[in-house]
């Protein structure tokens, strides 16, 4: 089997959706009492039938997370390098058809941003760009990694999908983790939301984690953008994807993120609402399904929500985030990719984490040079 596409094509969206919504209380109870939970158990845990078992799910999720990760929350900061993009995406502030001033950071500007981020205490950084190969392509990424590698122990990227050999080049320069969200696994709706640009190629994006696995990246981040389609069915396909990758690329670590559609300039209204209760259910379901996967939450979510999920399965979060290029030091008022909701400083988030008996971890490893 060459890629996840082969497994994906064996699963009908509508059949899987029907299967999830058909789960009963008995199915949920069996899933909660199972020693090992597979895809059918995961379906039960994300089904509407699981609503009345949320307290049981939360207690078990807390127990399993603490057993594997202890009382720690890994801290990271995103740094947006460019808002230039060749894609049209209906939900994104960087979309090609959104008439805004574009900006790509220079070396000096990047280092000024790094200085501010380091002063906040961060040692894990996530580099983010729009998808514009001519402007922010492989050579730009190589330059950025060489520039910032001395300043961070862990470098992640959320950029355009690349070829395997490109990832191999970047890994040799210090890249540790790549996040690549499918946005939605509903193939027809994916086309509606990505009508133009390289991102419109559904299968190329779907195969990106396979290319990363073959390149032997340290960690791969998966996820769907909740609001584009039915969140339960998208989460099921993400779980299928995760299970496949863990079996095939077993030396690689994995993380799941939970972005909900947020407003931007001229933004898209969610097709399907995902409530806070829904998101808590999903976080707990993923933990019960997979004790090893890292679960990450961003500043898209509100203060109150982030305060209350520390003990429910989350293992990493951002704080003080800026979602525009130059947002920390260069140009704070430029266009954001999406609006953030939790605007507290990293120190305020650290204090909140400590108040709950947990530790905010700013650095947890060093690469052997």
Buried (B, 14 or more C-beta within 10 A) or exposed (E): EEBBBEBBEEBEBEEBBEBBBEBEEEBBBBBBEEEEBEBBBBBBBBBEBBEEBBEBBBEBBBEBBBEBBEEBBBBBBBBBBBBBBBBBBBBBBBBBEBEEEBBBBEEEBBBBBBEBBBEBBBBBBBBBBBBBEEBBBBEBBBEBBEEBBEBBBBBBBBBBBBEBEBBBBBBEBBBBBBBBBBBBBBEEBBEEBBEEBBBBEBEBBBBBBBBBBBBEBBBBBBBBBBBBBBBBBBBBBBBBBBBBBBEBBEEBBBBBBBBBBBBBBEBBEBBBEBEBEBBBBBBBBBBBBBEEBBBBBBBBBEBEBBBEBBBBBBBBBBBBBBBBBBBBBBBEEBBBBBBBBBEBEBEBBBEBBEEEEBEBBBBEEEEEE
